């Protein structure tokens, strides 16, 4: 599992870069699942549809329809609710977030409740999850902890910027994870070498990407700038893939003593629903998660029912 986060100061979109990485791996013959979990309402499905002149509405196939299905998250169920972006050599499924920030936040909470299922899906189809760092890292803490690697996209034009990024990562809880490996995809020119980046940010350097218009990233074709960007992305994709193989082997060898656990933010009311990230169970069973109106713990099945009912109301 790979999680890709866009830093608050970043300009390159995490969803677009995640899609580009997923396309690379699919083109090499891999089976990939892209999950758009950006809680900011980045409307990746709409932007991609404009560029490819296609309809990828999440209301038809996507996170809303998947949640309302009220079934366990399996490959068979995902096949019914994902759009196919297959390449000639491999298979690429895309599960898009709702357009509205409210719906996207509910979807992120739902994903956090299903992290054990996501880990099982990742064994059959490489999982790439895109999100924003600010609110997404907190809501999707269980997904981040379960990921073999977390890649942060951010500009690092100076030592001061690197230190600010480290502070942002600390606030988002990224530097508290011990088991997964944290990477930096730098936007634009970066004067620091890999050792300095690790020292100042706490992130391992995966490579740099030149600044390019988002629409050109989504089209995945074009002129000289696009080819240069694609070459950079290919190097980063190859480096991440190699590291992921190592990290996955480490994870299999050293099974976690504790399950991926959430460090949820304070309860937040969204359309009458308390949105709080849940925690995965050590043995795969459903733990208690979520808070009631009085702040007391509520059963997980009640929490999921709230999310599903909310989606039925807004989808």
Residue frames as qw, qx, qy, qz and C-alpha x, y, z in Angstrom:
[[0.000, 0.888, 0.461, 0.000, 0.00, 0.00, 0.00],
 [0.397, 0.090, 0.016, 0.913, 1.19, 3.47, -0.91],
 [0.040, -0.866, -0.448, 0.221, -0.31, 6.70, 0.42],
 [0.417, 0.293, 0.166, 0.844, 0.39, 9.95, -1.44],
 [0.184, -0.800, -0.440, 0.364, -0.21, 13.25, 0.36],
 [0.323, 0.668, 0.131, 0.657, -0.18, 16.80, -0.93],
 [0.383, -0.298, -0.402, 0.777, 1.38, 19.26, 1.53],
 [0.069, 0.829, 0.446, -0.330, -0.55, 22.44, 2.27],
 [0.028, -0.763, 0.247, 0.597, 2.00, 24.56, 0.38],
 [0.418, -0.057, 0.782, 0.458, 2.13, 22.22, -2.58],
 [0.427, 0.438, -0.155, -0.776, 0.73, 22.93, -6.04],
 [0.364, 0.146, -0.851, -0.349, 0.90, 19.50, -7.68],
 [0.749, -0.227, 0.046, -0.621, -2.28, 17.56, -6.95],
 [0.380, -0.321, 0.852, -0.164, -1.94, 14.32, -4.98],
 [0.766, 0.321, 0.481, -0.281, -4.76, 12.69, -6.95],
 [0.625, 0.737, -0.194, -0.168, -3.20, 13.54, -10.31],
 [0.091, 0.652, -0.751, 0.060, 0.27, 12.35, -9.25],
 [0.564, -0.129, 0.775, -0.257, -1.18, 9.18, -7.71],
 [0.795, 0.492, 0.247, -0.254, -3.03, 8.48, -10.94],
 [0.457, 0.763, -0.450, -0.086, 0.15, 9.05, -12.94],
 [0.186, -0.478, 0.846, -0.148, 2.06, 6.61, -10.71],
 [0.701, 0.123, 0.635, -0.301, -0.75, 4.07, -10.94],
 [0.725, 0.643, -0.051, -0.240, -0.73, 4.35, -14.74],
 [0.203, 0.693, -0.691, -0.017, 3.01, 3.67, -14.79],
 [0.352, -0.256, 0.875, -0.213, 2.70, 0.53, -12.71],
 [0.750, 0.359, 0.440, -0.339, -0.34, -0.67, -14.64],
 [0.585, 0.721, -0.294, -0.227, 1.54, -0.16, -17.91],
 [0.070, 0.546, -0.832, 0.064, 4.20, -2.49, -16.55],
 [0.549, -0.050, -0.806, -0.214, 1.62, -5.23, -16.10],
 [0.053, -0.048, -0.767, 0.638, 0.55, -4.64, -12.50],
 [0.281, -0.640, -0.653, -0.291, -3.00, -4.70, -11.17],
 [0.201, 0.043, -0.331, 0.921, -3.55, -1.38, -9.40],
 [0.186, -0.764, -0.613, -0.073, -6.35, 0.23, -7.42],
 [0.182, 0.255, -0.126, 0.941, -6.34, 4.03, -7.09],
 [0.260, -0.707, -0.640, 0.148, -8.41, 5.44, -4.25],
 [0.096, 0.527, 0.025, 0.844, -9.16, 9.16, -4.33],
 [0.497, -0.586, -0.590, 0.247, -9.50, 10.06, -0.64],
 [0.231, 0.191, -0.093, 0.949, -8.92, 13.81, -0.82],
 [0.129, -0.620, -0.699, 0.332, -11.23, 15.37, 1.77],
 [0.070, -0.417, -0.011, 0.906, -10.88, 18.86, 0.30],
 [0.563, 0.654, 0.439, -0.251, -13.21, 18.11, -2.59],
 [0.207, -0.502, 0.509, 0.667, -10.55, 18.27, -5.31],
 [0.717, 0.529, 0.181, -0.415, -12.99, 16.73, -7.84],
 [0.266, -0.415, 0.772, 0.401, -10.39, 14.45, -9.43],
 [0.473, 0.344, 0.805, 0.098, -13.09, 12.48, -11.26],
 [0.343, 0.869, 0.284, -0.216, -14.50, 15.64, -12.84],
 [0.024, -0.816, 0.421, 0.396, -11.08, 16.98, -13.86],
 [0.361, -0.200, 0.854, 0.316, -10.08, 13.65, -15.38],
 [0.476, 0.547, 0.688, -0.035, -13.39, 13.42, -17.21],
 [0.255, 0.903, 0.004, -0.346, -12.86, 16.84, -18.79],
 [0.095, -0.659, 0.643, 0.378, -9.40, 15.89, -20.04],
 [0.236, -0.071, 0.940, 0.236, -10.42, 12.47, -21.36],
 [0.480, 0.046, -0.293, -0.825, -13.90, 13.55, -22.47],
 [0.484, -0.180, -0.854, -0.064, -15.53, 10.86, -20.38],
 [0.551, -0.593, -0.012, -0.587, -17.93, 10.63, -17.46],
 [0.500, 0.076, -0.772, 0.384, -16.42, 9.40, -14.19],
 [0.435, -0.568, 0.022, -0.699, -19.21, 10.57, -11.89],
 [0.069, 0.187, -0.872, 0.447, -18.71, 9.19, -8.34],
 [0.580, 0.042, 0.350, -0.734, -22.49, 9.24, -7.89],
 [0.838, 0.264, -0.291, -0.379, -22.77, 6.50, -10.52],
 [0.920, -0.015, -0.296, 0.258, -19.69, 4.47, -9.64],
 [0.235, 0.605, -0.392, 0.653, -17.50, 5.53, -6.76],
 [0.141, 0.097, -0.744, 0.646, -17.23, 5.94, -3.02],
 [0.496, -0.045, 0.240, -0.833, -20.88, 6.99, -2.49],
 [0.827, 0.069, -0.337, -0.444, -22.33, 3.96, -4.29],
 [0.560, 0.191, -0.764, 0.256, -19.82, 1.66, -2.57],
 [0.058, -0.127, 0.646, -0.750, -20.74, 2.89, 0.90],
 [0.642, 0.015, 0.094, -0.761, -24.48, 2.70, 0.27],
 [0.681, 0.148, -0.677, -0.236, -24.00, -0.92, -0.87],
 [0.637, -0.517, 0.364, -0.440, -23.53, -1.81, 2.81],
 [0.988, 0.078, -0.128, 0.035, -21.32, -4.80, 2.04],
 [0.702, -0.526, 0.273, 0.395, -17.87, -5.92, 3.07],
 [0.254, 0.843, -0.348, -0.321, -15.10, -4.31, 1.04],
 [0.775, -0.082, 0.585, 0.227, -13.88, -7.00, -1.37],
 [0.167, -0.255, 0.602, 0.738, -12.36, -7.13, -4.84],
 [0.117, 0.441, 0.836, 0.305, -15.67, -8.36, -6.24],
 [0.029, -0.845, -0.461, 0.271, -17.52, -5.40, -4.73],
 [0.197, -0.641, 0.218, 0.709, -14.86, -2.95, -5.88],
 [0.254, 0.063, 0.741, 0.618, -15.20, -4.22, -9.44],
 [0.060, 0.687, 0.707, 0.156, -18.82, -3.07, -9.38],
 [0.154, -0.933, -0.261, 0.194, -18.05, 0.42, -8.05],
 [0.390, -0.557, 0.327, 0.656, -14.74, 1.38, -9.67],
 [0.583, 0.762, -0.092, -0.268, -14.08, 2.87, -13.09],
 [0.871, -0.021, 0.319, 0.373, -11.69, 0.94, -15.30],
 [0.182, 0.917, -0.269, -0.231, -8.70, 2.88, -16.63],
 [0.896, -0.110, 0.369, 0.221, -6.89, -0.22, -17.87],
 [0.081, 0.733, -0.528, -0.421, -3.68, 0.06, -19.83],
 [0.760, 0.370, -0.454, -0.280, -2.74, -2.39, -22.61],
 [0.452, 0.317, -0.795, 0.251, -0.43, -4.31, -20.27],
 [0.169, -0.095, -0.808, 0.556, -2.20, -4.13, -16.92],
 [0.271, -0.672, -0.647, -0.235, -5.34, -3.32, -15.00],
 [0.136, 0.058, -0.326, 0.934, -6.12, -0.01, -13.27],
 [0.241, -0.695, -0.666, -0.126, -9.27, 0.60, -11.24],
 [0.100, 0.260, -0.202, 0.939, -10.18, 4.04, -9.89],
 [0.306, -0.648, -0.687, 0.119, -12.43, 4.66, -6.90],
 [0.160, 0.454, 0.026, 0.876, -13.30, 8.35, -6.83],
 [0.121, -0.329, -0.605, 0.715, -14.30, 10.48, -3.85],
 [0.135, 0.814, 0.564, -0.029, -17.51, 12.54, -3.84],
 [0.340, 0.616, 0.120, 0.700, -17.27, 16.03, -5.26],
 [0.328, -0.841, -0.037, -0.429, -18.42, 17.82, -2.12],
 [0.154, 0.499, -0.680, 0.515, -16.03, 18.24, 0.84],
 [0.646, -0.271, 0.414, -0.582, -18.76, 16.96, 3.19],
 [0.964, 0.157, -0.046, -0.209, -19.16, 13.77, 1.20],
 [0.619, 0.521, -0.519, 0.277, -15.39, 13.39, 0.84],
 [0.165, -0.499, 0.635, -0.566, -14.94, 13.67, 4.60],
 [0.834, -0.113, 0.303, -0.447, -17.58, 11.03, 5.22],
 [0.897, 0.361, -0.253, -0.025, -15.91, 8.77, 2.67],
 [0.313, 0.574, -0.635, 0.412, -12.54, 9.19, 4.41],
 [0.502, -0.362, 0.559, -0.553, -14.10, 8.22, 7.74],
 [0.940, 0.112, 0.086, -0.310, -15.64, 5.16, 6.10],
 [0.717, 0.500, -0.461, 0.154, -12.29, 4.11, 4.63],
 [0.031, -0.548, 0.670, -0.499, -10.65, 4.39, 8.04],
 [0.750, -0.177, 0.418, -0.481, -13.25, 1.97, 9.39],
 [0.952, 0.274, 0.070, -0.120, -12.38, -0.53, 6.63],
 [0.068, 0.798, -0.594, -0.081, -8.58, -0.49, 6.87],
 [0.566, -0.231, 0.792, -0.016, -8.40, -4.26, 7.55],
 [0.738, 0.515, 0.431, -0.067, -10.35, -4.90, 4.35],
 [0.367, 0.894, -0.235, -0.106, -8.05, -2.53, 2.45],
 [0.267, -0.619, 0.736, 0.068, -5.02, -4.46, 3.65],
 [0.684, 0.107, 0.722, -0.004, -6.57, -7.66, 2.31],
 [0.615, 0.760, 0.187, -0.097, -7.38, -6.01, -1.04],
 [0.070, 0.874, -0.454, -0.159, -3.78, -4.79, -1.31],
 [0.548, -0.310, 0.766, 0.129, -2.56, -8.38, -1.35],
 [0.626, 0.413, 0.647, 0.137, -4.43, -8.90, -4.63],
 [0.379, 0.765, 0.282, 0.437, -4.20, -5.44, -6.23],
 [0.469, -0.028, -0.219, 0.855, -1.59, -2.78, -5.47],
 [0.139, -0.857, -0.495, 0.035, -3.32, 0.03, -3.60],
 [0.336, 0.152, -0.035, 0.929, -2.48, 3.73, -4.07],
 [0.167, -0.798, -0.564, 0.130, -4.41, 6.22, -1.91],
 [0.281, 0.399, 0.049, 0.872, -4.34, 9.97, -2.60],
 [0.352, -0.792, -0.483, 0.126, -5.15, 12.54, 0.08],
 [0.105, 0.820, -0.139, 0.544, -4.40, 16.02, 1.36],
 [0.471, 0.123, -0.661, 0.572, -2.10, 16.34, 4.34],
 [0.187, -0.363, 0.277, -0.870, -4.00, 18.84, 6.47],
 [0.698, -0.160, 0.299, -0.631, -7.26, 17.14, 7.43],
 [0.865, 0.216, -0.376, -0.251, -6.81, 13.94, 5.46],
 [0.421, 0.360, -0.760, 0.339, -3.81, 12.69, 7.44],
 [0.284, -0.183, 0.642, -0.688, -5.80, 12.85, 10.66],
 [0.787, 0.110, 0.111, -0.597, -8.98, 11.31, 9.28],
 [0.899, 0.311, -0.288, -0.112, -7.08, 8.57, 7.46],
 [0.232, -0.702, 0.648, -0.186, -4.52, 7.80, 10.17],
 [0.808, -0.120, 0.569, -0.096, -5.30, 4.04, 10.14],
 [0.809, 0.576, 0.105, 0.059, -4.78, 3.92, 6.36],
 [0.227, 0.859, -0.425, 0.172, -1.48, 5.77, 6.67],
 [0.470, -0.550, 0.668, -0.176, -0.24, 3.42, 9.38],
 [0.867, 0.122, 0.478, -0.062, -1.22, 0.38, 7.32],
 [0.631, 0.765, -0.129, -0.028, 0.60, 1.69, 4.22],
 [0.882, -0.062, 0.030, 0.466, 4.04, 0.32, 3.46],
 [0.425, -0.011, 0.071, 0.903, 5.12, 3.79, 2.37],
 [0.065, 0.884, 0.395, -0.240, 3.83, 7.37, 2.59],
 [0.492, 0.196, 0.247, 0.811, 4.98, 9.87, -0.05],
 [0.038, -0.810, -0.307, 0.498, 4.59, 13.60, 0.61],
 [0.480, 0.541, 0.327, 0.608, 4.48, 15.98, -2.36],
 [0.251, -0.910, -0.179, 0.278, 5.85, 19.39, -1.39],
 [0.463, 0.784, -0.165, 0.380, 8.15, 22.19, -2.60],
 [0.728, -0.576, -0.014, 0.371, 11.50, 22.31, -0.77],
 [0.497, 0.789, -0.031, 0.361, 13.34, 25.33, -2.24],
 [0.088, 0.698, -0.464, 0.538, 15.38, 25.99, 0.91],
 [0.334, 0.013, -0.830, 0.447, 16.43, 24.68, 4.32],
 [0.275, 0.035, 0.408, -0.870, 13.78, 26.86, 5.94],
 [0.699, 0.076, -0.282, -0.652, 11.10, 25.33, 3.70],
 [0.605, 0.074, -0.792, 0.038, 12.36, 21.86, 4.63],
 [0.111, -0.013, -0.727, 0.677, 12.05, 22.66, 8.32],
 [0.489, 0.070, 0.131, -0.860, 8.54, 24.05, 7.81],
 [0.716, 0.080, -0.561, -0.407, 7.62, 20.83, 6.03],
 [0.402, 0.039, -0.846, 0.348, 8.93, 18.81, 8.96],
 [0.190, 0.056, 0.514, -0.835, 6.73, 20.85, 11.30],
 [0.647, 0.109, -0.186, -0.731, 3.72, 20.23, 9.05],
 [0.648, 0.085, -0.749, -0.111, 4.45, 16.50, 8.98],
 [0.178, 0.010, -0.786, 0.592, 4.72, 16.48, 12.76],
 [0.403, 0.082, 0.274, -0.869, 1.38, 18.28, 13.13],
 [0.736, 0.143, -0.358, -0.557, -0.23, 15.76, 10.77],
 [0.823, -0.321, 0.417, -0.215, 1.16, 12.89, 12.82],
 [0.837, 0.481, -0.259, -0.032, 3.34, 11.54, 10.00],
 [0.285, 0.615, -0.653, 0.337, 6.57, 11.54, 11.99],
 [0.565, -0.378, 0.557, -0.477, 5.02, 9.39, 14.71],
 [0.961, 0.161, -0.031, -0.221, 4.69, 6.28, 12.55],
 [0.439, -0.607, 0.648, 0.136, 7.46, 3.78, 13.21],
 [0.710, 0.040, 0.692, 0.121, 6.73, 1.00, 10.77],
 [0.636, 0.675, 0.340, 0.160, 6.02, 2.63, 7.44],
 [0.553, -0.137, 0.197, 0.798, 8.57, 4.54, 5.42],
 [0.156, 0.885, 0.260, -0.352, 8.12, 8.20, 4.63],
 [0.586, 0.174, 0.409, 0.678, 9.23, 9.67, 1.31],
 [0.082, 0.723, 0.075, -0.682, 9.46, 13.12, -0.27],
 [0.520, 0.490, 0.500, 0.488, 8.52, 13.93, -3.86],
 [0.214, -0.510, -0.070, 0.830, 9.89, 17.45, -4.26],
 [0.418, 0.820, 0.390, 0.025, 8.09, 20.01, -6.42],
 [0.283, 0.942, -0.136, 0.121, 10.42, 21.98, -8.62],
 [0.525, 0.526, -0.513, 0.430, 14.11, 22.55, -7.92],
 [0.758, -0.649, -0.057, -0.029, 15.45, 21.32, -4.60],
 [0.272, 0.793, -0.483, 0.252, 18.95, 22.52, -3.58],
 [0.559, -0.523, 0.587, -0.265, 19.28, 19.97, -0.76],
 [0.383, 0.281, -0.864, -0.167, 20.81, 16.55, -1.26],
 [0.709, -0.289, -0.588, -0.261, 19.15, 13.36, -0.03],
 [0.539, -0.170, -0.616, 0.549, 21.01, 13.35, 3.31],
 [0.000, 0.029, -0.223, 0.974, 20.09, 16.97, 4.04],
 [0.537, -0.248, -0.369, -0.717, 16.45, 16.32, 3.13],
 [0.701, -0.291, -0.650, 0.039, 16.30, 13.40, 5.53],
 [0.393, -0.109, -0.492, 0.769, 17.95, 15.43, 8.28],
 [0.104, -0.007, 0.099, -0.990, 15.72, 18.49, 7.88],
 [0.595, -0.087, -0.257, -0.757, 12.37, 16.87, 6.98],
 [0.545, -0.157, 0.754, -0.332, 12.54, 13.35, 8.34],
 [0.824, 0.443, 0.200, -0.290, 11.60, 12.11, 4.84],
 [0.604, -0.169, 0.616, 0.478, 13.62, 9.97, 2.42],
 [0.251, 0.577, -0.265, -0.730, 14.12, 11.62, -0.97],
 [0.711, 0.298, 0.637, 0.007, 12.25, 9.85, -3.80],
 [0.445, 0.261, 0.486, 0.706, 12.92, 12.43, -6.53],
 [0.075, 0.463, 0.118, -0.875, 11.87, 15.80, -7.94],
 [0.383, 0.586, 0.678, 0.223, 9.09, 16.71, -10.34],
 [0.141, 0.050, 0.176, 0.973, 9.11, 19.86, -12.47],
 [0.309, 0.436, 0.447, -0.717, 6.10, 22.13, -12.16],
 [0.035, -0.097, -0.762, -0.640, 3.52, 21.39, -14.83],
 [0.514, -0.092, -0.022, -0.853, -0.13, 22.19, -15.38],
 [0.527, -0.050, 0.761, -0.374, -2.46, 19.65, -13.77],
 [0.781, 0.453, 0.113, -0.414, -4.38, 19.07, -17.00],
 [0.497, 0.614, -0.603, -0.110, -1.17, 17.91, -18.69],
 [0.190, -0.314, 0.888, -0.276, -0.55, 15.42, -15.90],
 [0.662, 0.200, 0.564, -0.452, -4.04, 13.98, -16.32],
 [0.720, 0.579, -0.160, -0.347, -3.75, 13.71, -20.11],
 [0.764, -0.330, 0.519, 0.197, -0.50, 11.76, -19.74],
 [0.677, 0.336, 0.419, 0.503, 0.73, 12.90, -23.14],
 [0.083, 0.974, 0.097, -0.185, 1.95, 16.04, -24.90],
 [0.508, 0.806, -0.219, 0.213, 5.07, 17.94, -25.85],
 [0.518, 0.444, -0.544, 0.488, 8.58, 18.45, -24.53],
 [0.268, -0.458, 0.485, -0.695, 7.62, 19.54, -21.01],
 [0.879, -0.159, 0.089, -0.440, 5.23, 16.63, -20.66],
 [0.889, 0.242, -0.369, 0.124, 7.88, 14.16, -21.81],
 [0.259, 0.481, -0.576, 0.608, 10.41, 15.59, -19.35],
 [0.554, -0.357, 0.363, -0.658, 7.84, 15.34, -16.55],
 [0.959, 0.013, -0.114, -0.260, 7.01, 11.75, -17.57],
 [0.684, 0.377, -0.531, 0.329, 10.69, 10.82, -17.46],
 [0.075, -0.440, 0.568, -0.691, 11.03, 12.23, -13.95],
 [0.756, -0.202, 0.204, -0.588, 7.88, 10.43, -12.87],
 [0.909, 0.182, -0.370, -0.064, 9.13, 7.14, -14.33],
 [0.416, 0.391, -0.643, 0.510, 12.27, 7.38, -12.20],
 [0.352, -0.315, 0.486, -0.736, 10.26, 8.13, -9.07],
 [0.881, -0.033, -0.047, -0.470, 7.78, 5.34, -9.82],
 [0.803, 0.256, -0.520, 0.139, 10.62, 2.84, -10.29],
 [0.177, 0.380, -0.637, 0.647, 12.31, 3.99, -7.07],
 [0.565, -0.237, 0.341, -0.713, 9.11, 3.81, -5.04],
 [0.917, 0.068, -0.244, -0.307, 8.21, 0.40, -6.49],
 [0.637, 0.294, -0.632, 0.327, 11.62, -0.99, -5.52],
 [0.069, -0.312, 0.588, -0.743, 11.34, 0.45, -2.01],
 [0.737, -0.148, 0.080, -0.654, 7.79, -0.84, -1.67],
 [0.868, 0.115, -0.478, -0.069, 8.94, -4.36, -2.43],
 [0.395, 0.255, -0.669, 0.576, 11.55, -4.10, 0.32],
 [0.314, -0.242, 0.401, -0.826, 9.09, -2.56, 2.78],
 [0.834, -0.074, -0.177, -0.517, 6.45, -5.19, 2.01],
 [0.760, 0.131, -0.611, 0.180, 8.98, -7.94, 2.65],
 [0.134, 0.251, -0.603, 0.745, 9.91, -6.30, 5.95],
 [0.563, -0.190, 0.165, -0.787, 6.25, -6.03, 6.91],
 [0.887, -0.011, -0.370, -0.275, 5.66, -9.71, 6.15],
 [0.624, 0.179, -0.639, 0.412, 8.74, -10.68, 8.16],
 [0.138, -0.052, -0.577, 0.803, 7.96, -8.41, 11.09],
 [0.237, -0.613, -0.672, -0.341, 4.22, -8.61, 11.66],
 [0.124, -0.553, 0.175, -0.805, 2.91, -5.64, 13.64],
 [0.191, -0.125, -0.842, 0.488, 2.39, -6.23, 17.34],
 [0.207, 0.511, 0.499, -0.668, -0.53, -3.80, 17.26],
 [0.435, 0.615, 0.604, 0.262, -3.07, -3.00, 14.54],
 [0.192, 0.333, 0.159, 0.910, -3.08, 0.30, 12.65],
 [0.208, -0.643, -0.637, 0.370, -4.73, 2.61, 15.15],
 [0.133, 0.778, 0.266, 0.554, -6.29, 6.00, 14.71],
 [0.301, -0.305, -0.374, 0.823, -5.36, 9.09, 16.63],
 [0.122, 0.696, 0.607, 0.363, -8.65, 10.84, 15.82],
 [0.059, 0.287, -0.090, 0.952, -9.23, 14.57, 15.96],
 [0.254, 0.183, 0.580, -0.752, -11.93, 16.02, 18.12],
 [0.321, 0.488, 0.811, 0.030, -15.43, 14.97, 17.17],
 [0.062, 0.227, -0.237, -0.943, -16.77, 17.12, 14.34],
 [0.492, 0.482, 0.628, -0.362, -20.42, 17.38, 13.38],
 [0.041, 0.205, -0.599, -0.773, -21.10, 17.08, 9.65],
 [0.530, -0.134, -0.484, -0.683, -24.76, 17.20, 8.64],
 [0.768, -0.389, 0.120, -0.494, -25.68, 15.82, 12.05],
 [0.971, 0.014, -0.208, 0.116, -23.12, 13.00, 11.87],
 [0.452, -0.803, 0.365, 0.135, -20.10, 12.87, 14.15],
 [0.783, 0.557, -0.259, 0.098, -17.06, 12.36, 11.90],
 [0.419, -0.721, 0.550, -0.048, -14.25, 10.60, 13.75],
 [0.553, 0.433, -0.700, -0.130, -11.74, 8.13, 12.33],
 [0.923, -0.312, 0.046, -0.221, -12.01, 4.59, 13.70],
 [0.185, -0.627, 0.757, 0.020, -9.37, 1.98, 14.50],
 [0.733, 0.209, -0.593, -0.260, -8.65, -1.44, 13.03],
 [0.838, -0.443, 0.220, -0.230, -8.82, -4.57, 15.18],
 [0.217, -0.613, 0.750, 0.118, -5.73, -6.67, 15.86],
 [0.427, -0.005, 0.901, 0.078, -7.35, -9.91, 14.77],
 [0.049, -0.138, -0.681, -0.718, -9.45, -8.46, 11.99],
 [0.122, -0.622, -0.768, 0.087, -12.60, -8.20, 14.11],
 [0.012, 0.721, 0.217, 0.658, -14.56, -4.96, 14.27],
 [0.350, -0.182, -0.550, 0.736, -13.61, -2.88, 17.33],
 [0.037, -0.856, -0.468, 0.216, -15.66, -0.16, 18.92],
 [0.371, 0.032, 0.182, 0.910, -15.13, 3.21, 17.25],
 [0.102, -0.569, -0.390, -0.717, -16.79, 6.60, 17.04],
 [0.069, -0.097, -0.576, 0.809, -18.38, 8.79, 19.70],
 [0.054, -0.676, -0.730, -0.081, -21.95, 9.37, 20.69],
 [0.008, -0.829, -0.183, -0.529, -23.53, 12.75, 21.28],
 [0.576, -0.812, 0.043, -0.087, -22.40, 12.63, 24.91],
 [0.100, 0.784, -0.608, 0.068, -18.83, 11.74, 23.97],
 [0.715, -0.271, 0.630, -0.136, -19.15, 8.08, 24.93],
 [0.062, -0.284, 0.852, 0.435, -17.89, 5.29, 22.71],
 [0.760, 0.281, 0.130, -0.572, -20.34, 3.80, 20.22],
 [0.775, 0.012, 0.615, 0.144, -20.33, 0.38, 18.52],
 [0.181, -0.305, 0.587, 0.728, -18.66, 0.28, 15.12],
 [0.165, 0.396, 0.832, 0.352, -21.76, -1.05, 13.35],
 [0.018, 0.852, 0.446, -0.275, -23.71, 1.99, 14.58],
 [0.185, -0.653, 0.260, 0.687, -20.92, 4.25, 13.33],
 [0.191, -0.028, 0.761, 0.619, -20.99, 2.69, 9.87],
 [0.124, 0.643, 0.754, 0.059, -24.76, 2.92, 9.78],
 [0.042, -0.831, -0.161, 0.531, -24.48, 6.68, 10.38],
 [0.153, -0.458, 0.522, 0.703, -22.03, 7.06, 7.49],
 [0.164, 0.215, 0.865, 0.422, -24.11, 4.94, 5.13],
 [0.074, 0.762, 0.625, -0.154, -27.32, 6.78, 6.03],
 [0.077, -0.752, 0.056, 0.653, -25.61, 10.12, 5.49],
 [0.135, -0.234, 0.687, 0.674, -24.48, 9.07, 2.02],
 [0.150, 0.478, 0.843, 0.197, -27.95, 7.89, 1.13],
 [0.017, 0.835, 0.412, -0.364, -29.10, 11.39, 2.00],
 [0.021, -0.795, 0.214, 0.568, -26.52, 13.32, -0.06],
 [0.309, -0.187, 0.772, 0.524, -25.71, 11.04, -2.99]]
